[in-house]
Amino acid sequence: MNLEDISQPNCYKVLDTLREACNIPVWHDDAQGTGSVTLAGLINALRIAGKEIRNIKIVFYGAGASNTTIARLILADGADPEK
C-alpha cells in the first residue's frame, strides 16, 4: 500500500497504524520513496566522486516527511551529524 500526500506528523501515525493492522507492505511515498532514491543517488554520486559519506557536508532544507526520512537514512548510512 502506498500512502500519498499525507503531511507530517500525521503520515507517520497513519503509516504505523496501517502497518500494524494490515498484512501487506505499507509505505509513505514522500518519506520512504523519496528517501530511498535520494540516498541511492547520493551513494552513486559519492562513488563517482571518490568520496565517503562520513567526510562530506550535507544540508537539509526543511523538515517535512521527505527530509526527515532522508536525514534518518543518510545518517544511518554513516553521515556525520556534525557536518
N, C-alpha and C positions, 0 to 999 in steps of 0.2 A: 504494500500500500504506500502510495506516495502522497505526502501532505504538501500542499502548496499554498503560499500566501497567507500564512498564519504568523502574526507578529510575535516577537519575543516579549515577555517570558511565556506567553500562552502556548506557543508552539511546543515548548518542552513539556508542559503539563499534558497537553493533548497527546504528544508522542509517547510519554511514559504510560499514560492510561491505556492507549491503544496497544502498546507492546505487551502490557500485562494481560489485556483482555483477548487479544487475537492470537491465533496460532499460525500467523503468516508474518513475514518480514514487514516492518513498518519503518519508514524514514521520512525525514523532512527535507525536501529538495533544497531549500535555501540554505539549510545548515549542512547536512551530510553530503549532499550532491555537490554544492559549490566548494565545500571544504576539501573534499576528496580530489576534485580536479585541480584546485589551487595548489594543494600540496604536491600532487603529481607533476604539475608544471614547474614548480619551484625545484623539486628534486632533479628533474631533467635539465633545467637551466643551470643549476649548480654543477652538474656533471660536465656539461659543455664548457662552463667557465673554469672548471678545475678548482672549485671552492667547496668548503664544507659548511654545512648549515650552522654549526656552532660558532663560526667565525664571522658571520655576516650580520649587518644591522637590518632589522625588519620594522616597518612602520605599519600599524593598523589604524585606519581612519574610520571611526565609527564603532559602535558596539551592538549591532543588530545580530540577528540569528546567524547570518553568514559569518561575520567577522569573529564572533565569539567561538564558533566551532572551528574556523580556520586557525585562530590563535591556539586553541587547545591542541589541534592536530599537529601544528608546526612545532609547538613546544614539546609535545610527546615524541616528535621525531628527532629532537636534540638541539633545537634552537636555544640560545642563551637568553633567558628572560630579561637580563640587564642590558642587552643590546637591542 
